[in-house]
Amino acid sequence: MQPSDRFHTIDTDFRNPYARDRDRIIHSGSFRKLEYKTQVFLNQEGDFFRTRLTHSIEVSQIARSITSHLGLNESLAEAIALAHDLGHTPFGHVGGDALDECLKHDGFSHGFEHNFQSFRVVSSLEKRYNGYSGLNLTFATLEGILKHSYPYHKSFLPARIHEHFNLNTHPSIEAMVVDRADEIAYMSHDIDDGVNSGLISFDDLKESELIQEILDKVAEEGVSQEEDEMFRYRFSSHLINHLVYSLLEFSKDKISTKEVLSARLDSQSEIPIGFSPELETKIKKLKKILFKKMYQHKKIVIKMYAGKQAIRGLYKGLMEEEKMLPDFYYKQLSQRAKHRVVADYIASMSDRHALSFYNEMYGKM
């Protein structure tokens, strides 16, 4: 990361600064790789299932709708949404957990955390300009990516982060919208993918009051569950609309003052974007049901275990023989710690690249 004025650089441009941020993110190599990174189902399992790329686009669409209605900056929300998953490893969260375990097992206490990795991707790892690293994004976009998850203070954050970003405040309201849009998107599309795959059924989810309410709305339209694809589409549409309108209704008065919109709120203060306590309780129950009945399904666990083994094997092999690194990463070994170069390379991989490289190292998995 370069001098502090880098965070505030705004050149003359026909776009507004946040629209320019969005465009730089979309044209980055890391964004394109999201097409082949797992959300829940491995990319190879079919063309229908969501990936990190389709998830990021869905989060962006929901965040734009919310910010538009609340009179906030749509381009800022869109840029943060499109970048929020750039730091994910192959194989979803279990891939990141496996890489974190590998690093800590070798004594590197800072480990790996995908949210901070997203920030590192846009602020240093992408190479697009002479003279400095990163995509040269605005401060508000970088802050929204860095503070995607609460709490914002993390033991592994370097001193330069504390110098440039106040970790005692919440990010912008737009960044908070992205956080909840992320939640809305993955709940709705994980259910859609889970039902489509046959791992769960709507009957499995009926013990959730929220799901039953949405099923009743679809039934009122006269759409039968036998009309599989249409029923799932109408279900997802009603679920997203219900959550978005509920969030708008609960949040609109909390952000109506100029003080809230213009200031960075103390991180100990209440986040003004969210759902009513009653709906929050229903959402927590739904998440528990999804965890038990889908995320812990045997077929998912087997695939994720295979992914973890691939991450462990790649890390072990590359740490033992760094000459297997591509030239771009191998050249960095003279300037950066080997474990971090290896971790950055593994995190940048798509699922298919990781599996292919693992099979090349050890034989077909």
C-alpha positions in Angstrom: 0.0 0.0 0.0 1.3 3.4 -1.0 1.1 6.9 0.6 -2.2 7.8 2.2 -3.3 10.1 -0.6 -3.7 7.0 -2.7 -6.9 6.3 -0.9 -8.3 9.7 -2.0 -7.1 9.9 -5.6 -10.0 11.0 -7.9 -9.0 11.7 -11.5 -11.0 13.6 -14.0 -13.4 11.1 -15.5 -16.8 10.9 -17.2 -17.9 8.5 -14.5 -18.5 9.3 -10.9 -15.7 7.9 -8.6 -17.7 4.9 -7.4 -18.9 3.9 -10.9 -15.2 4.0 -11.8 -14.4 1.8 -8.9 -17.1 -0.6 -10.0 -15.7 -0.8 -13.6 -12.1 -1.4 -12.3 -13.4 -4.3 -10.2 -15.4 -5.8 -13.0 -12.4 -5.7 -15.3 -10.0 -7.2 -12.8 -8.7 -10.8 -13.2 -9.9 -11.7 -9.7 -13.5 -10.8 -10.6 -13.4 -13.1 -13.7 -12.1 -16.0 -11.6 -15.2 -15.9 -9.4 -17.1 -17.7 -12.2 -15.3 -20.9 -11.3 -15.3 -20.5 -7.5 -17.7 -22.5 -5.3 -20.7 -20.9 -3.5 -22.1 -24.2 -2.1 -22.0 -26.6 -5.1 -18.8 -27.2 -7.0 -18.8 -25.5 -10.4 -18.4 -28.8 -12.2 -21.7 -30.1 -10.9 -23.8 -28.3 -13.4 -24.4 -25.0 -15.2 -27.4 -24.1 -13.0 -25.8 -23.7 -9.6 -24.6 -20.4 -8.3 -20.9 -19.5 -8.2 -19.2 -16.7 -6.4 -19.6 -14.6 -9.6 -23.4 -15.1 -9.8 -23.7 -14.5 -6.1 -21.8 -11.2 -6.3 -24.0 -10.1 -9.1 -27.2 -11.0 -7.1 -25.8 -9.2 -4.0 -25.1 -6.1 -6.2 -28.6 -6.1 -7.7 -30.3 -6.3 -4.2 -28.0 -3.7 -2.8 -28.7 -1.3 -5.6 -32.4 -1.7 -5.2 -32.2 -1.0 -1.5 -29.8 2.0 -1.8 -31.9 3.5 -4.6 -35.1 3.4 -2.5 -33.3 4.9 0.5 -31.7 7.7 -1.5 -28.1 6.4 -1.0 -25.3 6.0 -3.5 -26.0 3.0 -5.7 -22.6 3.0 -7.4 -20.8 2.8 -4.1 -23.0 -0.1 -2.9 -22.5 -1.8 -6.3 -18.7 -1.5 -6.2 -18.5 -2.9 -2.6 -20.9 -5.8 -3.5 -19.0 -6.8 -6.6 -15.7 -6.9 -4.7 -16.8 -8.4 -1.4 -16.0 -12.0 -2.3 -12.8 -11.4 -4.3 -10.7 -12.9 -1.5 -12.4 -16.3 -1.3 -10.4 -19.4 -1.9 -11.6 -22.3 -4.0 -14.2 -24.6 -2.4 -16.0 -21.9 -0.5 -15.6 -21.3 3.2 -14.0 -24.7 3.9 -11.2 -23.8 1.5 -10.4 -20.7 3.4 -10.6 -22.5 6.7 -8.2 -25.2 5.4 -5.7 -22.5 4.2 -6.0 -20.7 7.6 -5.2 -24.0 9.4 -2.2 -24.7 7.2 -0.7 -21.3 7.9 -1.3 -21.4 11.6 0.0 -25.0 11.9 3.3 -23.8 10.4 3.5 -21.0 13.0 2.1 -18.1 10.9 -0.3 -16.8 13.4 -2.0 -14.3 11.1 -3.4 -17.2 9.1 -5.9 -16.5 6.3 -9.2 -14.5 6.4 -11.2 -14.1 3.2 -12.7 -10.7 4.0 -9.2 -9.2 4.6 -8.0 -11.0 1.5 -10.7 -9.3 -0.6 -9.2 -6.0 0.6 -5.7 -7.1 -0.2 -6.8 -8.1 -3.7 -8.0 -4.6 -4.6 -5.4 -2.7 -2.6 -2.2 -4.6 -3.4 -2.5 -7.9 -5.2 -4.0 -6.8 -8.5 -1.4 -5.2 -10.7 -2.9 -2.6 -13.1 -0.7 0.5 -12.9 3.0 1.4 -12.9 4.3 2.8 -9.6 1.8 1.2 -7.2 -0.2 -1.9 -6.7 -4.0 -2.4 -6.5 -6.9 -1.0 -8.4 -6.6 2.5 -7.0 -10.1 2.5 -5.6 -11.7 5.3 -3.5 -11.5 5.4 0.3 -15.2 4.6 0.8 -15.1 1.5 -1.4 -11.9 0.2 0.2 -13.4 0.8 3.7 -16.6 -1.0 2.8 -14.6 -4.0 1.6 -12.3 -4.0 4.6 -15.2 -3.7 7.1 -17.5 -6.2 5.5 -17.7 -8.3 8.7 -18.0 -7.2 12.3 -16.0 -6.8 14.5 -13.6 -4.7 12.5 -10.6 -5.0 14.8 -8.7 -8.2 14.0 -5.4 -9.2 15.5 -3.8 -9.8 12.1 -4.4 -6.3 10.6 -1.1 -4.5 10.0 -0.3 -1.1 11.4 -0.8 0.6 8.1 -4.5 -0.4 8.2 -4.9 1.3 11.6 -3.2 4.4 10.2 -5.6 4.8 7.2 -8.9 3.4 8.5 -10.7 4.1 11.8 -11.6 0.7 13.0 -13.7 2.2 15.8 -16.4 3.3 13.4 -18.9 1.5 11.2 -18.4 1.9 7.4 -20.8 3.8 5.2 -24.5 3.1 5.2 -24.0 1.7 1.7 -21.5 -0.9 3.0 -24.0 -1.9 5.7 -26.6 -2.4 3.0 -24.3 -4.7 1.1 -23.8 -6.8 4.3 -27.5 -7.4 4.5 -28.0 -7.8 0.8 -25.3 -10.6 1.0 -27.4 -12.3 3.6 -30.6 -12.0 1.6 -28.9 -13.3 -1.6 -27.3 -16.4 -0.2 -30.4 -17.5 1.8 -32.6 -17.3 -1.3 -30.3 -18.8 -3.8 -29.0 -21.6 -1.5 -32.6 -22.7 -1.0 -33.1 -22.6 -4.8 -29.9 -24.6 -5.5 -30.6 -27.0 -2.7 -34.1 -27.8 -3.9 -33.0 -28.0 -7.5 -30.2 -30.5 -6.5 -32.6 -32.7 -4.6 -30.7 -32.3 -1.3 -33.6 -30.6 0.4 -37.3 -30.0 -0.3 -39.7 -27.3 0.6 -41.3 -29.8 3.0 -37.9 -30.0 4.8 -38.0 -26.2 5.4 -41.6 -25.9 6.5 -40.7 -25.8 10.2 -39.4 -22.3 9.4 -42.2 -19.8 9.9 -40.5 -17.5 7.4 -40.5 -20.3 4.7 -44.1 -21.2 5.4 -45.2 -17.6 5.0 -43.4 -17.4 1.6 -44.9 -20.8 0.5 -48.3 -19.5 1.3 -47.7 -16.4 -0.9 -46.7 -18.6 -3.8 -49.7 -20.8 -3.3 -52.0 -17.8 -3.5 -50.7 -17.3 -7.1 -51.9 -20.7 -8.0 -48.5 -22.1 -8.8 -48.0 -25.8 -7.9 -44.8 -27.3 -6.6 -45.1 -29.8 -9.5 -44.3 -26.8 -11.7 -40.8 -27.2 -10.4 -38.8 -24.4 -12.0 -41.6 -21.8 -12.0 -42.4 -22.6 -8.3 -38.7 -22.2 -7.3 -38.5 -18.9 -9.2 -41.7 -17.5 -7.6 -40.5 -18.7 -4.2 -37.1 -16.9 -4.6 -38.8 -13.8 -5.9 -41.3 -13.6 -3.0 -38.6 -14.4 -0.4 -36.2 -11.6 -1.7 -39.1 -9.1 -1.9 -40.3 -9.9 1.6 -36.8 -9.5 3.1 -36.0 -6.3 1.1 -39.3 -4.6 1.9 -39.0 -5.6 5.6 -35.5 -4.2 5.7 -36.6 -0.9 4.1 -39.6 -0.5 6.4 -37.4 -1.2 9.5 -34.4 0.9 8.4 -35.8 4.0 6.6 -36.5 6.1 9.7 -33.2 5.1 11.3 -31.1 6.7 8.5 -33.3 9.7 7.7 -31.1 12.2 9.6 -28.2 14.0 7.9 -26.0 13.1 10.9 -26.4 9.4 10.2 -25.9 9.7 6.5 -22.8 12.0 6.7 -21.0 10.6 9.7 -19.2 7.4 10.5 -21.1 5.9 13.4 -19.2 4.5 16.4 -18.8 0.8 16.0 -20.4 0.2 19.4 -23.6 1.9 18.2 -26.6 0.1 16.7 -26.3 -0.7 13.0 -29.2 1.3 11.4 -29.7 -1.2 8.5 -31.5 -4.4 9.4 -34.7 -6.3 10.2 -37.2 -6.2 13.1 -36.3 -8.4 16.1 -39.2 -10.7 15.2 -37.9 -11.2 11.6 -34.3 -11.6 12.9 -35.4 -14.5 15.0 -37.1 -16.1 12.1 -34.0 -15.7 9.9 -31.8 -17.3 12.6 -34.1 -20.3 12.8 -34.0 -20.7 9.0 -30.2 -20.6 9.0 -30.1 -23.3 11.6 -32.4 -25.5 9.5 -30.3 -24.9 6.3 -27.1 -25.7 8.2 -28.5 -28.9 9.5 -30.4 -30.2 6.4 -28.3 -28.8 3.5 -24.8 -27.5 4.4 -24.2 -30.7 6.5 -25.7 -33.0 3.9 -23.5 -36.0 3.2 -23.0 -35.1 -0.4 -21.9 -31.6 0.4 -19.6 -32.7 3.2 -17.9 -35.2 0.9 -17.2 -32.5 -1.8 -16.0 -30.0 0.8 -13.8 -32.6 2.4 -12.2 -33.3 -0.9 -11.7 -29.5 -1.4 -10.0 -29.2 2.0 -7.6 -32.0 1.1 -6.8 -30.3 -2.2 -6.0 -27.0 -0.4 -3.8 -28.8 2.2 -2.0 -30.7 -0.6 -1.4 -27.6 -2.6 0.0 -25.7 0.4 2.3 -28.6 1.4 3.6 -29.1 -2.1 4.3 -25.4 -2.9 5.9 -24.8 0.5 8.3 -27.7 -0.1 9.0 -26.9 -3.8 8.4 -23.3 -4.6 9.6 -23.7 -8.2 6.2 -25.1 -8.9 4.9 -21.5 -8.5 4.0 -19.6 -11.7 6.7 -17.0 -12.7 4.5 -14.1 -11.5 4.4 -15.5 -7.9 7.9 -17.1 -8.0 9.5 -13.7 -8.7 7.8 -12.3 -5.5 9.7 -14.7 -3.2 12.7 -12.3 -3.2 10.5 -9.6 -1.7 7.8 -11.3 0.3 7.5 -14.2 2.8 7.1 -17.5 1.0 4.1 -18.6 3.0 2.2 -15.5 2.1 3.1 -15.8 -1.6 1.9 -19.4 -1.6 -1.3 -18.6 0.2 -2.1 -15.7 -2.2 -1.5 -18.0 -5.2 -3.8 -20.8 -3.7 -6.5 -18.2 -2.8 -6.4 -16.8 -6.4 -7.2 -20.3 -7.9 -10.5 -21.3 -9.3 -12.0 -24.7 -8.2 -11.0 -26.3 -11.5 -7.5 -24.9 -11.4 -7.0 -26.1 -7.8 -8.2 -29.6 -8.6 -6.2 -29.8 -11.8 -3.0 -28.7 -10.1 -3.6 -31.0 -7.2 -4.1 -34.0 -9.5 -1.0 -33.0 -11.4 1.0 -33.0 -8.1 -0.5 -36.2 -6.5 -2.5 -38.1 -9.1 -6.2 -37.8 -9.9 -8.4 -37.1 -6.9 
